[in-house]
Amino acid sequence: MDTASLPMAGVRILEFGQLLAVPHAAKLLCDMGAEVIKIESVGRLNAHRTSSFFRNTSEGEYWNHAANYNDQNRSKLEITLDMKAPEGIAIAKELVKISDILCENFSARVMENFSLDYEAARALRPDIIMLSSNGYGHTGPWAEYVAAGHTTESASGLIWMSGYPDLLPRLPSIPYTDYAGAMHGAFAMMAALHYRDLTGQGQWIDLAQSETGTAMIGEAVLDYIVNGHQQGRMGNRDQWKAPHGCYPCLGEDEWVVIAVSSDEEWDSLCRAMGSPEWCNDPKFADQLSRYKHQDELDGHIRAWTAQRDHYAAMHRLQRAGVPAGAVLNNKELLLDPQYRARGFYQSVEHPEETGLGTMPYPGPPWKFTRTPGSVRRAAPTLGQDNELILGTYLGLSQREIAALEAKKIIGKAPLQPSRPNVVPLEEQKRRGTITDYEESPLNILRA
């Protein structure tokens, strides 16, 4: 696709990103046409390059086979730099001069150690926009704390509300605040670009991921501030709706979600279930009564869903006007007619040397009629764009580039390959993970 027609065309982002928070934010803008240059190192591999592989093997260039890395960094350019060496820092500074945005998600001290904190970056380019996305921000008593997704989720208050009433709080299976921080960060970078267009001034965005998590539970925070009420854990239930839950279906670990918010939807649910006699119980006559008797109500609904396939239950309920959705595993997500009809998955060809071939990726989570974003190419292999960035963008000669490689400032393989974290094949089968042990994701999409 011609990126000139995309809304973020002409914007260059220099990304010092690890794992999710900043890489995901930059990916969203990259899908919409921004040019993202990712900084990595051959001395210390990006953590996403060492786990969750497309292929169940630790042989070959495993660091180019990692699924999470390839998803979060598709369409980006990449250069390896040793930021412990003066030459590496000097090159990074030259890249700041030709970039619109500098973004990073290190702990507070790291960019200052690189001499690339906001004041230093602004000296290189006065209108630079810088996004610093870490756990707790760069001010306050927690500013120096190192954080990860699960610690920021706890600090945000989100975890206190996650789980079941009779059990301890539960961590989500993904680092929720990383994604919340990424969404906030992507919006903040666009807002800063708009501000710069109006004023000619850049700015520093000091984003605390823990605070973005708190922003996602604003109702609970406001309820406590205004009413002194502390919301607890309620599992899959809702504050007002009943029935509202995730109900077991036929098969192993198969589920359907049902959410009834009105008397009309309740009547539709009863008809879809064949109008059993228990539906006429006065305890379920209105929304408040149903809410008060949820345990008994859920028991009746579980008995009905347990006899049905999760997709069949979903379709039957949806046709009746009841909000319902099947819980899908990875393979079902690839095959789902709704995703396929909207062209959600986009196939991308990997460089031949990776051996990965063509793989499907989730596309942008929105549809624009005039400026549709896209996954334009596979994620870069380690050091893939060293020559392009150093030679074409910065004007270094082939001799200078070769000298940098000889000194291990740049490279295309890790200096000390670590043992990758490969999930055993039988465990992947048990989880239902899509790998090449049976059929490739692309073949599943073609089915």
Residue pairs with C-beta under 8 A, 6 or more apart in sequence:
1 374
1 376
3 9
3 33
3 35
3 376
4 33
5 33
5 371
6 32
6 33
6 371
6 373
7 32
7 33
7 368
7 371
8 29
8 30
8 32
8 33
8 34
9 33
9 34
10 33
11 29
11 33
11 34
11 35
11 100
11 101
11 193
12 34
12 35
12 36
12 37
12 98
12 99
12 100
12 101
13 26
13 29
13 30
13 34
13 35
13 36
13 37
13 99
13 100
13 101
13 102
13 103
13 189
14 37
14 39
14 92
14 95
14 96
14 99
14 101
14 102
14 103
15 22
15 23
15 26
15 36
15 37
15 38
15 39
15 76
15 103
15 104
16 22
16 39
16 102
16 103
16 104
16 105
16 106
16 111
16 116
17 23
17 26
17 38
17 103
17 104
17 105
18 46
18 47
18 48
18 105
18 106
19 46
19 47
19 48
19 72
19 105
19 175
19 178
20 72
20 149
20 175
20 178
20 179
20 182
21 105
21 133
21 177
21 178
21 179
21 181
21 182
21 185
21 209
22 103
22 104
22 105
22 131
22 133
22 182
22 185
23 38
23 48
23 72
23 73
23 182
24 72
24 178
24 179
24 182
25 103
25 131
25 133
25 181
25 182
25 183
25 185
25 186
25 189
26 34
26 36
26 38
26 76
26 103
26 186
27 36
27 72
27 73
27 74
27 75
27 76
28 182
28 183
28 186
28 364
29 36
29 186
29 189
29 190
30 36
30 74
30 75
30 76
31 75
31 363
31 364
31 373
31 374
31 375
32 364
32 371
32 373
33 371
33 373
35 77
36 75
36 76
36 77
37 76
37 77
37 78
37 79
37 95
37 99
37 385
37 389
38 73
38 76
38 77
38 78
38 79
38 380
39 78
39 79
39 81
39 83
39 92
39 95
40 46
40 78
40 79
40 80
40 81
40 382
40 383
41 80
41 81
41 82
41 83
42 80
42 82
42 382
42 383
42 408
42 410
42 411
42 412
42 413
42 414
42 415
43 82
43 84
43 408
43 414
43 415
43 416
45 63
45 382
45 414
45 418
46 69
48 66
48 68
48 69
48 72
48 73
49 63
49 64
49 66
49 69
49 382
50 62
50 63
50 66
50 418
50 420
50 421
51 66
51 68
51 420
51 421
52 66
52 67
52 68
52 421
52 423
53 62
53 65
53 66
53 67
53 420
53 422
54 65
54 66
54 67
54 70
54 356
54 359
54 435
54 436
55 65
55 355
55 356
55 435
55 436
56 422
56 423
56 425
56 428
56 435
56 436
56 437
57 65
57 422
58 419
58 420
58 422
60 355
61 353
61 354
61 381
61 382
61 413
62 417
62 420
63 382
63 413
63 414
63 417
63 420
64 351
64 353
64 354
64 356
64 381
64 382
65 354
65 356
69 379
70 350
70 356
70 359
70 361
70 378
70 379
71 361
71 362
71 379
72 379
73 379
73 380
74 348
74 361
74 375
74 376
74 377
74 378
74 379
75 375
75 376
75 377
75 379
76 379
76 380
77 380
77 384
77 385
77 388
77 389
78 379
78 380
78 381
78 382
78 383
78 384
78 385
79 91
79 95
79 383
79 385
79 386
79 389
79 390
79 410
80 382
80 383
80 386
80 410
80 411
80 412
81 88
81 91
81 92
81 409
81 410
82 88
82 408
82 409
82 410
83 89
83 92
83 114
85 407
85 409
87 404
87 407
87 409
88 409
89 114
89 115
89 116
91 390
91 394
91 404
91 409
92 114
92 116
93 115
93 116
93 124
94 394
95 389
95 393
95 394
96 102
96 116
96 121
96 124
96 125
96 128
97 124
97 125
98 393
98 394
99 125
99 128
100 128
100 129
100 193
101 128
101 129
101 130
101 131
101 189
101 192
101 193
102 116
102 121
102 128
102 129
102 130
102 131
103 130
103 131
103 132
103 133
103 185
103 189
104 110
104 111
104 130
104 131
104 132
104 133
105 132
105 133
105 134
105 181
106 134
107 134
107 135
107 144
107 145
107 146
107 147
108 132
108 134
108 138
108 143
108 144
109 144
111 117
111 132
112 120
118 128
118 130
118 132
118 204
121 128
121 130
122 128
122 130
122 202
125 202
126 202
127 196
127 200
127 201
127 202
128 202
129 189
129 192
129 193
129 196
129 202
129 203
129 205
130 202
130 203
130 204
130 205
131 185
131 188
131 189
131 192
131 205
131 207
132 138
132 204
132 205
132 206
132 207
133 181
133 182
133 185
133 207
133 209
134 147
134 207
134 208
134 209
135 142
135 145
135 146
135 147
135 148
135 151
135 152
135 155
135 208
135 209
135 210
136 142
136 143
136 145
136 147
136 152
136 155
136 208
136 210
137 143
137 206
137 207
137 208
137 211
138 206
139 206
142 155
147 155
147 209
147 210
148 175
149 174
149 175
149 176
149 177
149 178
149 209
150 159
150 171
150 175
152 175
152 177
152 181
152 209
152 210
152 213
153 159
153 171
153 172
153 175
153 176
153 177
153 213
155 210
155 213
156 177
156 210
156 211
156 212
156 213
156 214
156 216
156 217
157 213
157 214
157 217
157 220
157 221
158 176
158 177
158 213
158 214
158 216
158 217
159 169
159 170
159 171
160 169
160 232
160 233
161 169
161 217
161 220
161 231
161 232
161 233
161 234
162 169
162 170
162 171
162 172
162 233
163 169
163 170
163 233
163 235
164 170
164 233
164 234
164 235
165 232
165 233
165 234
165 235
167 233
169 233
170 233
176 213
176 216
177 209
177 210
177 212
177 213
178 209
180 209
180 212
180 213
180 215
180 216
181 207
181 209
181 212
181 213
183 212
184 207
184 212
184 215
185 205
185 207
188 205
188 207
189 205
192 202
192 203
192 205
195 201
195 203
196 202
196 203
214 221
220 231
223 229
223 231
224 230
224 231
235 245
236 244
236 245
236 246
236 257
237 244
237 245
237 294
238 244
238 259
240 261
240 287
240 291
241 259
241 260
241 261
241 287
241 291
242 260
242 287
242 290
242 291
242 294
242 297
243 258
243 259
243 260
243 269
243 290
243 294
243 297
243 298
243 301
244 258
244 259
244 260
245 257
245 258
245 298
245 301
246 255
246 256
246 257
246 327
247 255
247 256
247 257
247 258
247 298
247 301
247 302
247 305
247 306
248 254
248 255
248 302
248 305
248 306
249 255
249 256
249 305
249 306
249 308
249 309
249 310
249 313
249 326
250 306
250 307
250 308
250 309
250 310
251 309
251 310
254 309
254 310
254 326
254 327
255 310
255 326
255 327
256 305
256 308
256 310
256 313
256 314
256 317
256 324
256 325
256 326
256 327
257 324
257 325
257 326
257 327
258 269
258 301
258 305
258 317
258 322
258 323
258 324
259 323
259 324
260 266
260 269
260 290
260 322
260 323
261 323
262 287
263 286
263 287
264 321
265 321
265 322
265 323
266 284
266 287
266 290
268 320
268 321
268 322
269 317
269 320
269 322
270 276
270 279
271 320
272 316
272 317
272 319
272 320
272 322
273 279
273 301
273 304
276 300
276 304
278 284
278 300
282 289
283 289
283 290
283 292
283 293
283 296
283 297
284 290
284 293
284 297
290 297
305 313
308 316
310 326
310 327
311 326
313 324
313 326
314 324
314 325
314 326
317 323
317 324
318 324
326 332
328 336
329 432
330 432
330 433
330 434
331 432
331 434
331 444
333 339
334 345
334 360
334 434
334 441
334 444
334 445
335 444
335 445
335 447
339 345
340 445
342 367
343 363
344 362
344 363
345 360
345 361
345 362
345 363
345 445
346 360
346 361
346 362
346 363
346 374
346 375
347 358
347 359
347 360
347 361
347 442
347 445
348 358
348 359
348 360
348 361
348 375
348 377
348 378
349 357
349 358
349 378
350 356
350 357
350 358
350 359
350 378
351 378
351 381
351 384
353 381
354 378
354 381
356 378
357 440
357 442
358 442
359 378
359 440
359 441
359 442
360 441
360 442
360 445
361 375
363 373
363 374
363 375
364 372
364 373
364 374
366 373
381 412
382 411
382 412
382 413
382 414
383 410
383 411
383 412
383 413
384 412
386 401
386 405
386 410
386 412
387 398
387 401
390 396
390 400
390 401
390 404
390 410
391 397
391 398
391 401
396 404
401 410
404 410
405 411
408 415
423 431
423 433
425 435
425 437
428 435
428 437
429 437
434 441
434 444
